[in-house]
Amino acid sequence: MKFLVVQKVKREVPMEKWAKFLPLQFKYFDELEKQKILEVTYHLIGQQGSMLVVNVDSDEMLSRVIGEDPMFFHMDREIYPLTSRENHEKRIRKILGQ
């Protein structure tokens, strides 16, 4: 199961905390990439945040990945389940009776 995670640092986070936890988050992302859990990460230009594509087997695993992020308490997140275009097209064709 793939999920898009858009996360942004909360505005009220002091620079000192942000500077302390961000390197830990980078290290955490490196480990998730080695485990093939984190497929891609992008920095959001002009914002203090990132976009991740996470590939996990369950919502429980997604919860663990998010909850163990060193910046967990200092970020706002939006999480979206993803499907391939092909799977989406199959579903739409089935709905339309084609």
Secondary structure as UniProt FT lines:
FT   STRAND          2..9
FT   TURN            11..12
FT   HELIX           15..34
FT   TURN            35..36
FT   STRAND          38..43
FT   TURN            45..46
FT   STRAND          49..55
FT   HELIX           59..67
FT   TURN            70..71
FT   HELIX           72..74
FT   STRAND          75..82
FT   HELIX           85..95
FT   TURN            96..97
//
